Structures are given as structure tokens and as C-alpha cells.
Amino acid sequence: MIKEIELIKSDYHPEEALDVLSNLIQQKIAYHTQKTIRHQEIFGEPDLQAEQRLKELQDIKKTLIQELKQLDPNTVLHINGNVSLTVIAQQQAS
């Protein structure tokens, strides 16, 4: 299966773009936060990959906020956000 999902395709002013993109990034931050908490509870150690991704997402969000807040409020931005789904492995039913 290969599939493209068009998640975002619209024009936004900087404040709106910040709201849309911050919410998406925040959802990913919440996902990885829960993932590392579960991993810690089950294995007694943090999920290093999830923690690394958390840091990356927090840095992305911080940079995005700084850059969008510098723009004139009347600026119009086009956001085109696609998600690609590709099967890389499939478990066989037993």
C-alpha cells in the first residue's frame, strides 16, 4: 500500500499558520511523551528514540514560532502538508 493523504492545503496568515502547525506538532509531542512514559514504566528506562524525537519536535516548534512571529501579520502563507503511507513490513497471521 502506498497512499498520500493531503492533510493541509490552504492559505493562512502567520497567526493562523502558527495555530494550525503548533497544534499538529503538539499532538506529536504528546504522542512521544506518552510513548516514553509507557516505555519507562514497562522497561524501567527511557525510550531514547522517542526522547530524541521529542527534542527535535520541541526545537522545530520553537523555531517555527520565532519565524512566524517575525512576519507581517498581513502576510499570506500557503501550507501544503501531505502524509505518505507506505507498508514496509507486514506480519503474517498465525
URURLIN-V923130 format. One record per backbone hydrogen bond with DSSP energy under -0.5 kcal/mol. CO is the residue of the C=O (numbers start at 0). NH is the residue of the N-H. E is the energy in kcal/mol with one decimal. If there is no record, write none. Layout:
co=CO nh=NH e=E
co=CO nh=NH e=E
This chain:
co=0 nh=86 e=-1.7
co=2 nh=84 e=-3.3
co=3 nh=5 e=-0.5
co=4 nh=6 e=-1.2
co=4 nh=82 e=-2.6
co=7 nh=80 e=-2.5
co=9 nh=78 e=-3.0
co=11 nh=76 e=-3.6
co=12 nh=15 e=-0.5
co=12 nh=16 e=-2.8
co=13 nh=17 e=-2.6
co=14 nh=18 e=-1.8
co=15 nh=19 e=-2.7
co=16 nh=20 e=-2.8
co=17 nh=21 e=-2.4
co=18 nh=22 e=-2.0
co=19 nh=23 e=-1.7
co=20 nh=24 e=-2.6
co=21 nh=25 e=-2.8
co=22 nh=26 e=-1.8
co=23 nh=27 e=-1.6
co=24 nh=28 e=-2.4
co=25 nh=29 e=-2.5
co=26 nh=30 e=-2.1
co=27 nh=31 e=-2.4
co=28 nh=32 e=-2.2
co=29 nh=33 e=-2.4
co=30 nh=34 e=-2.2
co=31 nh=35 e=-2.2
co=32 nh=36 e=-2.0
co=33 nh=37 e=-2.7
co=34 nh=38 e=-2.3
co=35 nh=39 e=-2.2
co=36 nh=40 e=-2.4
co=37 nh=41 e=-2.5
co=38 nh=42 e=-3.0
co=38 nh=44 e=-0.6
co=39 nh=43 e=-1.7
co=45 nh=47 e=-1.0
co=46 nh=50 e=-2.5
co=47 nh=51 e=-2.3
co=48 nh=52 e=-2.4
co=49 nh=53 e=-2.4
co=50 nh=54 e=-2.0
co=51 nh=55 e=-2.2
co=52 nh=56 e=-2.8
co=53 nh=57 e=-2.5
co=54 nh=58 e=-2.4
co=55 nh=59 e=-2.5
co=56 nh=60 e=-2.7
co=57 nh=61 e=-2.3
co=58 nh=62 e=-2.5
co=59 nh=63 e=-2.7
co=60 nh=64 e=-2.5
co=61 nh=65 e=-2.2
co=62 nh=66 e=-2.7
co=63 nh=67 e=-2.8
co=64 nh=68 e=-2.1
co=65 nh=69 e=-0.8
co=66 nh=69 e=-0.5
co=67 nh=70 e=-0.8
co=71 nh=74 e=-2.2
co=74 nh=13 e=-0.6
co=74 nh=76 e=-0.5
co=76 nh=11 e=-3.1
co=76 nh=78 e=-0.6
co=77 nh=79 e=-0.5
co=78 nh=9 e=-2.0
co=78 nh=80 e=-0.5
co=79 nh=81 e=-0.6
co=80 nh=6 e=-1.8
co=80 nh=7 e=-2.0
co=82 nh=4 e=-2.9
co=84 nh=2 e=-2.5
